[in-house]
Amino acid sequence: MLDWLGTRRGLTISVAFYSIVACLTSLAHGIVSFRIFRFLLGAGESANWPGATKAVSEWFPAKERGWAVAIFDSGSSIGGVIAPFLVLFLYRHFGSWRPAFLITGCLGFLWLLAWTRLYGSPEKHPRISPGELELIQLGRGPATVAENAPTVSWRRLLHYRQTWGIMLGRGILDPYWFLIAEWFALYLVGKGFQIEQSVLGFWAPFLGSDLGNLFGGALSSWWIARGWPVGKARRMVILIFGPSMLILIGALYTSNYVLLILIFAFATFAYAACATMFLTMPTDVFHTSAVASVSGLSGTTAGIVTLITTYVIGVVSDRFSFEPVILVASVMPCVATAILVRMVRADRKPDPAGLLQSF
């Protein structure tokens, strides 16, 4: 949809849709209607990352894309920290959960006001100088052309090895984050700790994620600015931090609260550094007209795998323990690293269709 409608229009429709759905959730009665609204909310929000990634491909040269992706991706972690406290405050103030959905839904409309007033493609933006436009176009690479290039079908994109590398790599990597984000509290309880023991402990993985986003983006950008090829810089970040996520195995051998917090915080730091590279890859590898589609395909793959692994984690941890879950989860980023390094490389021959960029 985003590659067809364009970034500005596509994200405007998407954010408007799920903001309306969020507000309407306040009218839900019973579990069935609540599930319907939550499903529609997720369907609308699915355009966020592909849209943001496409915007990065339009506005930023290769050496700055890592930074740009890191900044927008870190926003989700910041939101994950703030949202529970905001919702709790609204619940206590109004005495009901319904205003929480209504007010947070209205925040989307405030964002839309800023988005529609400020965003446009560089070629059409009224506040950009000719020099800035030339810098952006040169930084995109020779394969990138105007925003109104023809839309590329999913079937055509699936013929590229690089598409499968990004899809499979992200599909294997993303469940690592959801394991920590959604099961960390239960894991600590299973270790014998009280949830009320330390609020900081639950912030640590999100803080680690924010710092990892920024560090991964900064490191790859630093290498590119010093003459490294874009693909080499991205792969090197993943080669360093992908295997680093094996540190999570250490959580199986300690019951020290502080050490557990540090292990999980570094694990999310390493994950976020890699995730920034995976999110940036479509902008490096593909023509702008295909970036949102490739990003959406990888996000769909990650969502399906995460859905399956969430169920499996529940079954395994309930019948056995978290130990086999931690062991398998620690190894999976190494598999994702191997897939990306092997599959997401520039072809020796130019792409006749012009979809693959030189990276």
N, C-alpha and C positions, 0 to 999 in steps of 0.2 A: 504494500500500500504506500509506504513512504517513498520508495523509488518511483512509483507511478505518480503520486500526488505532489511530491516534493517535500522537503524537510519542514518548511514553515507551515504549509497547509496540513500536512499529515499529522504533525504533533499538535497543532491547534485542535483538530478534530478529536484526536485521541485523548488529550488532557481534558477537553470540554466534556467528552463522553464519560470518562471515569470520575470526574468531579461531580457530575450530575448523579451518577450511580452511588457515589459515596454519600451524597446528601440524602438520596432516596432510601439508603439503608436505615436511616433513622426512623423510617416508617414500617420497618419489618416487624411481622408478628409471627412468631414460631420459627422453628429450625429450617423449614423448607424454604420460606421466603428469604430468610437470612442467607442460606446457601446460594440461592439464585443471585442475590445481589453481590455476594462475594465472588461468585464465578464471573459475573459481568465486570466487576472491578478488576479482577486479574486479567481478563481479556483486553480491557482498555489499556491497562498499564503495560501490557506486553510491548507496546511501541516505544516505551521510554528509552531503553538502551539502544535499539537499532537507530532511533531518531537522533539521539545524542551522538552516536558514533558517526552517522552520516553528516551531521553538522560539523564535527571535527574534520572529516575528510574534505569538506567544502572550504573551511576557513583557515586551517593550520597546515604549514609545511611539515615535512616528515620529522624534522628535529624537534618540533614543538608538540606533536600529536600525543606523545606519551604523557607529557605534563597535562595536556588538556583532558585526556581520558582519565588520568588519575584524579583530577579535581572533581569532575562530575561523578565518578564512581565512588569517591570518598563521601559524597553527599548522602548516599544510602546508609552508610555506617553511622554518620552523624545523626541522620533521621532516626535510625534504629535505637540510638541512645536517648534522644530527646522525646520521641513519641510516647513511650510508656508513662513518663512523668507528666507530659502534657495531657494525655488522656485521663490519667488519675486525677490531675488537678480539675479538669472539666467535670469529671464524674462527681467529685466531692463538692464542687461549687454548685452544680445544678441538681445533684441528687439522682441523676439518671444517666444511662449510657448513650441515649439518643442524641443529645446535643454534641457529644464528642464526634460523631460521624458527620453531623450537619456542619459544624464549624471547621473541622479539618477538610471537608469537601470544598468549602468555600475558599480555602487557601489556594486551591487549584485555579480558581477564577482570578485571583490576584496575580498569580504567576502568568496567566494568559494575557493580562493587560500589559505586563512588561514584555512578554515574548512577541506579541503581535506588533508592538510599537518599535521594538529594537532589532528584531531579527529579520534578515533577508539574505539571499545569496550575495557573495561579494560582487558579482557582476552587476547586480541591480541595487546595491545598497547606496542610499543617498549620502552617507557620511564617510565613505571611503575615498581616499585620494587615489589618483592614477598610479602613484608610486607604490602605495600599499597593495593595490590590486595586482600590480606586476609581481611584487614580492610573493604574494599568496599563490599566484598562478605558476611561478617558477618553482616554488617549494612543493607544489603538488606532484610534480614529475611530468614527463612528456606525454604520458598516456592519458592524462586527465583532460577532459574537454568540458564543454558547457553543461549546465545543470539539466537542460532539456534533452539530454541524450536518450535514445530509446530504452524502455524498460527491458530488463533481462529476465527471462523466465527461470524458475527454480530448476526445471529440468536441465536447462543449459548449464547452469552453475554447477550442478551435481556431476557434470562431466570432468570437472577440474579436480585434480588431486589435492590442491591447496584448500578447496572448500571442505573436503572430507577431513583433512588434517585439522582445520580449525574446529569443525563440528565435533569430531571425536575427542580431540584434546580438551575442549571446554566441557563436553559432556562427562568426561571422566574426572575433570578437576573440580567442577562446581559443587558436587555433593560433599566435598571436604569442608567447604565453608558452612553449608547447611547443617552438617553434623555438629560443628562447634556452636554455631549460632542458636540452634534449636534444642540441642541435647546437652549442652554444657552444664546447665543447672542441675539436670537429673543426674549427670555423671558425678558432680560434686556431692549430691545427696547420697548417691550410691557409695561414695568414698567415706561417708559418715559425717559430712559437714552440714551445718544448718544454713538454710538459704539466707537467713537474716545476718549471718556472721560477718559478711563484708559486701557492701554494695559495690565497692571499687572492683572486686573480683569479677563482677559481671560486665563492668565497663572495659576491662583490660583487653579482651579479644577484639572489641570494636575499635578501641584506641590503636591496637596493633594493626588492625586492618587499614585504618586511615593513614597511619605512618607508612605502611607497606605500599599503599597506592602511590603516595607521593615519592617515596624512595625509588620504587621501580621505574616510574615515569621519568624522574630526574636522572637516574643512572643511564638509562638508554638514550635520553636526549643529550647527556654529556658526551657519551661515546660518539653519537652521530655528529655532534658539533665539532668533534676532533677528527672527523674524516672516516669513521667506520661506516660500512654499508648499513642501511636501515635494517635489513633482515638479520645480519650478524649481531647487531646491538640488541635487537629484541630477543633473539634466541639465546644470547649469552645471559641475559637476566633470568630467563627460564631455566637454563642449565645450572645456574648458581642456586636459585631459590626453590626449584622443583624438588630436587633431592633433599634440600634442607627441611622439608616438611616431614621427613622421617623422624625428626625430633619428637613428634607426638608419641612415639613408642615409649619415650622416657616417662610419660605419665603413668604407665603401667607399673613402674617400679618405685614410685614414691607416694607417700601420703602427706607430704608437707604442703600445706595450703599455699604458701608463697611460691614455692617451686612449681606447683601445678599451674598457678596463675601465670607465671613467667613462661612456662612451656607452651600453654595455649595461646598466650599473647604473641610469642614469636612465631608460632605455627600460623596464626592469622596474618601476621606481618609478611611471612614468606608467601602465603597464599595470595595475598592482595598484590604483591609485587608481580607475581605470575599472571594473575587475573587481569591486571592492567595491560600486560602484553597481549593476552588473548583477545581482549576487547579492542586493542589498537590494531591488531593484525589485519582485519578486513580493510581498514583504511590504507594500509601499506601495500597490500597484495592486489586489491581490485580497484577497478575504475569506480569513480564516485557513483555512477548510475547503478552499481551492483552492491554497494557497501551495506545498505540497510537490509537487503535480502540475505546476504551472507551472514550478517550479524543476527538476523532473525532466525535463520536456520540453525545457527549454533546455539542460540538461546532456547529454541524449541527442543533441540537435542538435550541440552542441559536440564531443562524442565522435566522432560520425560524420565531421564535417568535419575534425577533427584526424587521424583515421585516414587519410583520403584525402590530406590535405596532407603528412603524414609520408612517405607513399610517394612523392608527387610531389617533395618536397624531395630525397629520396635520389636519384631519377632525374635531376633537373635538375643537382644539385651534382656528380653523378658524370660526366655527359656534358658539362656546360658548366662552371659555377662557381657559387659562392654569390651572385654579384652579382645575377642576376635574382631569386633568392629573397629577398634583402634588400630589393630595390626593391619587389617586390609586397607583401611582409609589412609594409613601412612604410606603404603606402597603405591597407591593409585596415582599420586602426583608424578611419581617417577615414570609410570606408564604414559601419562599424558605428555610429559617432557619428551620421551622417546618418539612418540607419534608426531608431535609438532616439529621437532628438529629434523625428523626424517621426511615428512610429507610437505611441510610448508617452506618450500624453497623456490627460488626463481627458476623457470625453465631455461634451458640453454638457447632454445630458439624463440624468437618473438611470437607472441600469441596472434594468430591471424585475425581474431575477433577484436583485439584491442582491449580485452577486459583485464588481463593480467598486467600489472605494472612492473617496472624494474625495481626490485627491492633487495 
